Amino acid sequence: MSVTSQMERIVNQLIQSHFEIEEDIDQIIWIRNGDEREIRLIEVNRATFPTESVEAFCFAPSSDVPIPVRVADVTPQEWERVRNRQIPLPRGWTLERAKVFQRPG
């Protein structure tokens, strides 16, 4: 299995589990940067506290996810402001190759 397909499999499993765990997440955006050293996700969460910024928390590698994962929660309104470039992304993050996942069903 190639590194890219292995990464996609891990990301898909991670996203599915986040949708199952947190019912207030409407979308999850995978920030694909061509760097396979970490997974970067933005979760559009109706229940999160608005901060007017994109602050990513880092989770260490585990047996299920063997690379670091950075996750940032934003409100739906903040996500619109991120998309309109009114709220900046963390350094090195870009929406250029981002993949958006909608809540299933």
C-alpha positions in Angstrom: 0.0 0.0 0.0 1.4 3.4 -0.9 1.9 6.1 1.7 -0.8 8.2 0.1 -3.4 5.5 0.2 -2.4 4.5 3.7 -2.8 8.1 4.8 -6.2 8.4 3.1 -7.4 5.2 4.9 -6.2 6.5 8.3 -7.9 9.9 7.7 -11.2 8.4 6.6 -11.3 6.2 9.7 -10.4 9.1 11.9 -13.1 11.3 10.3 -15.7 8.6 10.6 -15.0 8.1 14.3 -15.1 11.9 15.0 -18.5 12.1 13.3 -19.7 9.2 15.4 -18.4 10.6 18.7 -19.5 14.3 18.3 -23.0 14.9 16.9 -22.5 18.6 16.6 -19.8 18.3 14.0 -21.3 19.2 10.5 -18.1 19.1 8.4 -14.5 18.0 8.8 -11.9 19.6 6.5 -8.7 17.6 5.9 -5.9 20.1 5.2 -3.8 18.1 2.7 -0.4 19.7 2.4 1.5 17.0 0.6 3.5 16.4 3.8 2.7 12.9 5.2 4.2 13.7 8.6 1.0 14.8 10.3 -2.8 14.9 9.8 -4.4 18.3 9.9 -8.2 18.6 10.5 -10.6 21.5 10.9 -13.9 20.4 12.5 -16.9 22.7 12.0 -18.7 22.2 15.3 -21.9 23.9 16.3 -21.2 23.3 20.0 -17.7 24.7 20.1 -16.8 28.0 21.8 -16.1 30.8 19.2 -12.5 32.1 19.4 -12.2 34.0 16.1 -9.0 32.0 15.4 -8.0 28.5 14.3 -6.2 26.9 17.2 -5.0 23.4 16.5 -4.5 20.9 19.3 -1.9 18.2 18.7 -2.5 14.5 19.5 0.5 12.2 19.7 0.8 9.1 17.5 -1.0 6.0 18.8 -1.4 2.4 17.7 -4.5 3.4 15.7 -3.1 6.6 14.2 0.7 6.2 13.9 1.3 9.9 13.1 0.5 13.1 14.9 -2.9 14.6 14.4 -3.7 18.3 14.7 -7.4 19.2 15.2 -8.9 22.7 15.3 -12.6 23.3 16.1 -14.4 26.3 14.6 -18.0 27.4 14.6 -19.9 27.4 11.3 -19.7 31.2 11.3 -15.9 31.1 11.8 -15.5 28.5 9.0 -17.2 31.0 6.6 -14.7 33.6 7.8 -11.8 31.2 7.3 -13.0 30.5 3.8 -13.3 34.2 3.1 -9.8 34.7 4.5 -11.0 36.9 7.3 -9.6 34.4 9.9 -6.1 33.1 9.2 -5.1 29.5 9.2 -2.2 28.3 11.3 1.3 28.7 9.7 1.8 26.1 6.9 -2.0 25.3 6.5 -3.8 26.1 3.3 -7.2 25.4 1.8 -5.6 24.9 -1.6 -5.8 21.1 -1.6 -8.3 20.7 1.3 -10.9 18.0 1.2 -14.3 18.6 2.8 -16.2 15.8 4.5 -19.9 16.3 5.2 -21.7 14.5 8.1 -23.1 11.3 6.6 -26.9 10.9 6.3 
